[in-house]
Each structure stands twice: as C-alpha cells, then as structure tokens.
C-alpha cells in the first residue's frame, strides 16, 4: 500500500522555530598543552579518579590551572569539559 503524498503546504514558521531552538554551541579549539583528566590518566596509566584528585590538588596549590572548553563528547554531543595544564 502506497502512502499518499502530502498535499498540505509546509509551515513557513517551522524553519524559523527550528533555527531558534537549535543549540548554538561551537566546538572550541584546544590550545597545545591542555588535557582532560581522561587524556592525562591514559598517558600516565593511572586511574581517572586518582588523576582527578591529584589535578584538583595541583590547581589548589597553584601548580596547574583548569579551563573549560566545549568539545564533542561521544554521544553527549558538544559539552563543556574541564582541561588542565601545568604552570
């Protein structure tokens, strides 16, 4: 059984609504030297929670700094993720 082609006219405001409601987040460019906890833990071969605690301590002590960048996070889409670098 074939479906009938739509005979109704498209809603002219639908495109405007879709554009207005679509997220406007762009992926940030990550400067050299900034890494996520996942990247640091993979490089060092340590558990993420261990690296997270150590990086938190390093930031509090002034040995490292943290900045949030918007990156593509798997199925979550574009999401703000903290990145760290050593001072």
N, C-alpha and C positions, 0 to 999 in steps of 0.2 A: 504494500500500500504506500503510495507516494504522499508526501506531505505537501500541502498547498503552499505556494509562495505567499509571503506576507504582502498584503495589499495596503497595510497601514503605512502612513508616512513616518519616517524616523523623527523622533522628538528633537527639535533643534537645540533645546536646552540641555539635552543629555550629555553632549560632549563637554559643554561648559561645566556642568556639575562634576563629571568625571575628572576633569583637569583640576578643578578647585579642591577636590577631596583627595587627590593622589598625593602621596608623600613627596616632599621636595628635597629629600636628603641626597647629598652627593657623597661619594667616597672621597675621603681625604688622602692626600699624598703623604706618605710616611717618610720623614727625613731619615737619612742614614743615622744609625746608632740608637734608634728607638725600637724596643722589642716588647712583645706581650709576655705575660707570665708563661703561657704555653710554649712560646718560642725559646724563652730562657731555660725553662725546665727541660725541654728536649735537647738543647745544646749541651747542658750540663749533666744530663742523665739523672736528674733528681725529680722527686715528686712535686707536682704543682703546688700543693698546699705548703710544702716546705719552702719553695722558692717564693711563694706569695708572702709568707711571714717574713722571710729574710729581706725581701724588697720593701715591705712596709717599714721594717726597722731601718733600712738604709735611707729611705725617704725621710723618716722622722729624725735621723741623725745628720741629715744633710749630705750624705754620701751619694745619693741618687735623686732623681727627680721623676715625677709622673705627669703625664699629659694624656688626655683622652682624644682619640682620633676615631672618626667614623670609618669602619671597614666592613667589607662583605663578610658576614659571619655564617657561613654554611646556609642552612635552611631558614635562619632567622632573618635573613636579608641584611640590609645595611644597619649597623648597630654601633653605638659608641663603646669603644673598648679601651681601657687604660693601657698605655705603653710606658715603658721605663727606659731610662738611660743613666749611666754612671756619670757623675760630675767630674 
